[in-house]
Amino acid sequence: MKNKLGIILALSFLSIIGIVLLQISWINNILILQKQQYDTEINKTLNDIKIKILQRTAINYGYNPSAINYENSTIQNILLDQLTSIPEEDIQNIIKRNLTNNGIKLDFEYAIIKNGLFLTNSLRFDPPRAHNAYYYSLNNDNSIQLILNIDFRDTYIIQRSIGMIAAALGFTFIILYAFYLTNTTLTKLKKLTTTTNDYFNNMTHEFKTPIATINLAVDTLRSPKIQNAPDKQLFYLQMIKEENNRMLKLVQRILESAKSEESGIILSIASIDAHKILQQASESVILMLRNKDGDIRLQLNAARYTILGDEIHLTNIFNNLLDNAIKYAAPSRQPVIEIKTYNQRHNLVIEIRDNGVGISKEALKYIFDRFYRVSTGNIHNVKGYGLGLSYVKSVVEKHSGTIRVDSVVNKGSAFIITLPLQA
């Protein structure tokens, strides 16, 4: 699965790079085509300007401008000899009018030179600075040239292409975002698959253990050797009952988690004595603690401890937290659980603290996720449900409360639940 996911992501990444490079190439080609189109328009405009200037000089000579062949070199030179008779303002107007007629509405500078000498020149025009200037011959022997420099030419070309460029960039962004979502989703699915597989591996182990124990106890009870040993019969019957209860707990928590995930937890709200529930929960685990030479300490110091809630669900979450505290006890020391309560403004705060193996900072981010369980090495070394803390958080939030965890590896954990008091 890991290798396939890596291959999929690598191929997707290479595809994205290819598409981005194609988009860059496409944008570059758009700009090249726009520049070529712009240059074609400018050349047409320059030819129109040339004709208009020649027509104007023809009028100055007293000729009929419509009766002259402006492609004749001799006529061109004769007419252009009178170029200086045209006011610079008129030449500028001719250029401006023809640029506008061809859809180019930009500021410009110009000059007309004859054999390298200026015949006319706009005030700011400096040919060495005009690297984007257009040179256009006004006569056939190229002795007289019109130099036209248009401001912000490159900006104008980009503006003309902005729609297509924006579409290309938008399309590229969508592809990149889709890749990000795909990558994120695949990573989450991989993590969920791994976590779920780990969960079901543990579930299989946890079901197999009590089933095997029950089978062994039943076979032993059938043995003639203990038919006349009531104490041993009672021992094995008690073992069967305990293992059966363990499986019932497991099934109950699976169902609770499924219900909270699919249809939401349904609460039966009533006025509840939180201290009473905590005392009952502590009594239910005292035997398990004593089997490990452990202890449970109650410091129920809250002056107000009546809350509105569902007694069954609240009992379940306290049992769950105490059960986890015992299961994740440190093997090197006797387990000790402390239950504290106190008031904070209009809330009841409940702390359940243990001296167990603790939880790493990395694992703390995920402990309330469904199916997640803290790794402590081999997946079979601790009997855990993978559903409990997700259910705990759901119940607390349904009661308009909050839950947080403080934990230090090898020192223990503290679950702090805050619930609103009954008004």
N, C-alpha and C positions, 0 to 999 in steps of 0.2 A: 504493500500500500504506500509506504514511504517513498520507495523508488519511483512508483508510478506518478505520485503527486509531484515529485521533483521534476520528472520528465515533462509532465503537463505544464508546470509553471515555467520551466526553461523554454519549452516550445512557444508558450504564450508570450514570454518576454521577448524572444527573438522575433516573433510575429509583430509585436508592438513596435520594436525598434525598426523593423522593415517598413511598417506602415508610416511611422513618424518620418523616416527618411524619404519615403515616397511623397508625403505631404510637403516636406521642405522642398523637394525637387519640383513639385507641382507649383508651389508658391513662387519659386524662382522662375519657372517657365512663364507663369502669369505675368510677373514683372517684366520679363524680357519681351513678351508679346505686347504688353501695354506700352513699353518704350518704343518698340518698332512701330506700333500704331501711332504713337505720339509723334515720332520722327516723320512718318509719312504725312501726317496732318500739317506739321511745321513746314515741310518741303513744299506742300501744296500752297500753304499760306505765303511762303516766301516768293513763289512764282507769281501768285496773285499780286503781291506787293510790288514786284518788279514791273508787271504790266501797268499797274496803277501809276507808278512813278514815271514810266515812259509816256503814258498817256498825258500826265500832267505837264511834262516838258514839251510834248507835242502841242499842247494848248498854248504854252508860252511862246512857241514859234509861230503860232497862228495856223497850225495844221488842223485838219479834221482828224481827230484821234481814231475814229472808226475806219478810216481809209488807209491806215498805215500797217505795213508788215513789220511787226516788232521782232521777228526772228532774224531779220536782215542785219548783218554785223555793221555795215556802214551806217544804216539808219540808227542803230543802237548807239553808236559812238557819237553821231551828230546830236542826237537828243540828249545824251548824257553829258555832253559839253555844257548844256544849260542847267545841269543839276543844281549848281550853286544858286540859281535864280529862284529855286523853290525854298520858301521859308522852312526852317527846321521844325517849327510847330506843325506845318502842313504834312511834312514827312512823317512826323510822329503820329499824327492823326490817321494817316493812311495805314501805317503799321498797326495801330491799335484797332482800327475798324476791321481790318482783315483778320486779325487774330480773333476778335470777338465773333466775326461771322463764321469762323471755324471752331467755335466752342472753347477757345482758350482765353480765359479772363484772368490773366496774371500780369504783374508789373514786368516791365522789360527795360533794357538799355540797348542802344544801337550805335552803329558807326558806319559810315560809307568811306571807303579808302580807294585811292587810285594810285596804282604802282607804289603802295606802301605809305602814301601820304593821305592824311585825313581831309576829306572834303566836307564832312559834317560829322558831328559826334555829340551824343547826349552827355550831359554834364558829369555824370558819375561813372561813365564807361571807361574801363581800363582793360584792354584786351588781354594783357598777361594774367589778370585775375579771373578772366571769363573762361574758365576751363570747360564749361558746358555750352559755350557760344556756338551758334550755327553760322557758317560762312557760305554765302550764296552769291554766285557771279551774276552781275546785272548785264554783262555783255558776253559775247561768244569767246573773246580772247582772254577772259578772266582778268583783265587789267583793272576793272572796277568791281568791287565786292561790297555787298551788304553784310555786316556782322550783327547778328541779333543774339543778345543774351537775355534769357528769360529767368526771372527769379523763382526760386523754390521749384525747379523743374522736377527733381526727384520726389519731393513731397507731393507734388501734383499727381505724378504717376502713381504713387502709392495710394493716394486718396481715390483715384479712379478705380483702383483694384481692391479697395477696402472691403467691399461686399464679399468677393470671392475669398479674400484672405481670411476674413472673419469666419466664413463658413468652413474653410479648411481647418482653422485653429479650433473652432467649436467642435468639429467632427473629431479632431485629434484628442481634444480634452475628453469628449465622451468615451472614446476608445480607452484612454488612460484610466478614466474613472471606472469603466466597466472592468478593466483588468484588475484595478485595485479591489473592487467589490468581489470579483471572482477569486482573487488570491486570498482575501480575508475570509470569504465563505468556505473555500476549500480547506484553509488552515483550521477554521473552527470545526468543520465537519471531521477533519482528521483527528482533532483533539477529542471531539465528542465520541468518535468511533473508538479511539484508544481508551477513553475513560469508561465508555459503556462496556467494552470488552473486559476491562479490568473488573468492573462492577459485576458482570455476569459470571466471571471466573470465581469471584468471591462468593457470589450467591450460590453457585454450584457447590463450592466447598462447604458453605455453611449449611446447606440442606443435606449434603451427603453425611456430614459428621453426626448430626442427631439421628438421622435415619439408620446409620450404621450402628450407633449406640443402642437405639431401640431394638433393632434386630438382634443384636448381641444379648441384650437383657431378656428378650422374649425367649431366645434359644436357651439361655441359662435357666429361666423359670421352668422350662419344660424338662430340664435335667432331673432325673430321679434323686440326685445327690442333695438337692435343696428342698425336696418335697416336704420334709419334716423339719425344716429350718425356717420358722416364721420370720425371724429377724432378717435373714438374708432375702427372703421373699419381699419383705417390706422395703428393704434397701433397693432392690431392683425395680420394684413398682414405683418408688419415689424417683428413681433415675429416669424411668419412662415418662413420668409426669413432667419432670423438669425439661427433658428434651422436647417433649410435645409443646410445652409452653414456649420454649425458645422458637420453635417453628411458627407457632401462632403469632408471636411478636413480630417475626420477620414478615409474615403475610400481612399483618395489620399495617405495618409501616409502608410496605409496598403499595397497599391499597390507599393509605392516607396520602402518599406522595402522588399517586396517579390522580386521585380526586382533586388535590390542590392544583395540579398541573393542568387538568383538562376543564374542570367545571368550577373550580374555586372551592375554598373551604366554607362550609355553611355552619354558622355559629348559632348556638342556643344560648342567648345572653341571659345572665342572671347575676344577682349580687353574690360575690364570692369572697370568702375569707382566704386570702392568699397564704397566710401563715399556716393555716390548717392543711392546705394542699401541699405545701413544702414539707411539713412534718410527716404527712402520709408518704410522700415520695421518698423521704429519707429512711423511713421505716422499711420500705419495700426493698431497699438495697443493703440494709445493715448486715444481713446474713452473708451476702456476697463479699462485703468488705471484711467481715470477721474471718472468712475463709482465707483471706490474704493478709490477716493480721493488721487490717486497716481500721480507720476510724472516720466518722463523719461528725462535724461540729456545726451546731446551729447558733447563729448570732442574729436572731430576729428582732432587731432594734427599732424597726419602723413603728412610729406612734400611730400611723394610719395605714391600714393594710387591706381595706375593703375595696375591691375593684369590680367593674362590670365585665363579665366575660363568660366563656364557655368552659365549664369545669372539666369536661372530658378532655378537650384539646389542651388546656393548660396543664392538666395532670400528665398528659402524654409528653409534652415538651420538657417538663421538669424531669420526668423519668428518663427521657432520652438523654438529656445532658448529664445526669448522674450515671447512667449506663455507660456513656462514652468516657466519663472520668475514670470509671473502674477499668474499662477495657484498655484504655491507653495509659494505665499506670506504669510508672518506671519500674522495671524488674529489679533494680538495685536498692529500692527502698520501700517501706510500707506506705500504701496509699492513704492519703489524708484528703478529705473533701471538706471545704468550708462553705456554708451557705449563710450569706449576710443579707439583711434587708435594711433599708433606711429611706427616709423621705427626702425628696428633692423638689422643692416648690409643690406643685400639685400632682406629683408623680410618686410611684412606688418603684424603687430601684432594687433589683434582686441580683446579687453576685453569687455565682457558683464557681468556686476556685478549687483547683486541684494541684498536686505536686507531681504530675505525670511527665510524660516524655516531651510535652510541648509541641508547638507547631512552628514551622519555619515561616519567615516573612513572605517567601514566594507562595507557599501553600495557603497562607491567610487570605490571599486574593480570591481564592476559589472555593473555600470550604463551604460556602452556602450554595454552590452550584449543585444542580441535580446530578446524581450519580457520582459526584466527586467524593473521594475519601483520601485522607492524608496518608501518604506512603510512609511506611516504617520498615522498609526492607522487603522481605518476602511477603507477598500479598496474603499469605495464609497465617501470618504470625499474630494477627489481631482480628477478632471477630467484629466486623463493622458492617453497617447496612448500606452506606453510600447514599441513603435517602434521608437520614434523620435530620441533619442540620438544615437542609432545604425546607423540610416540613416545619422545623422549629421557627425559621425566619418567617415563613408564610403565616403561621399562626400568630406570631408576635405582631406582624404588620397588620393582620386582620383585626387585632385588638388596639390599633392606632398606637402601637408601641415601637420601640427600636431595640436592636440587639447589636452589640459589638464584641470584639474579642481582643484581649490582651494576652500575649503568649511569648514565652522565652523557651527556646529549645533546651531540653534537659532540666528545666526548672518548673514547668507547669503552665497551665492556661487558666484564664478567667473569662467567663461569659457574663456580660453585664446586660441585663434586660431592664428596660424602662417602660413601665405601663402607667397609663393615666388612672388616678384614683377616682372612685365614685364620687360624684359631686354631692 
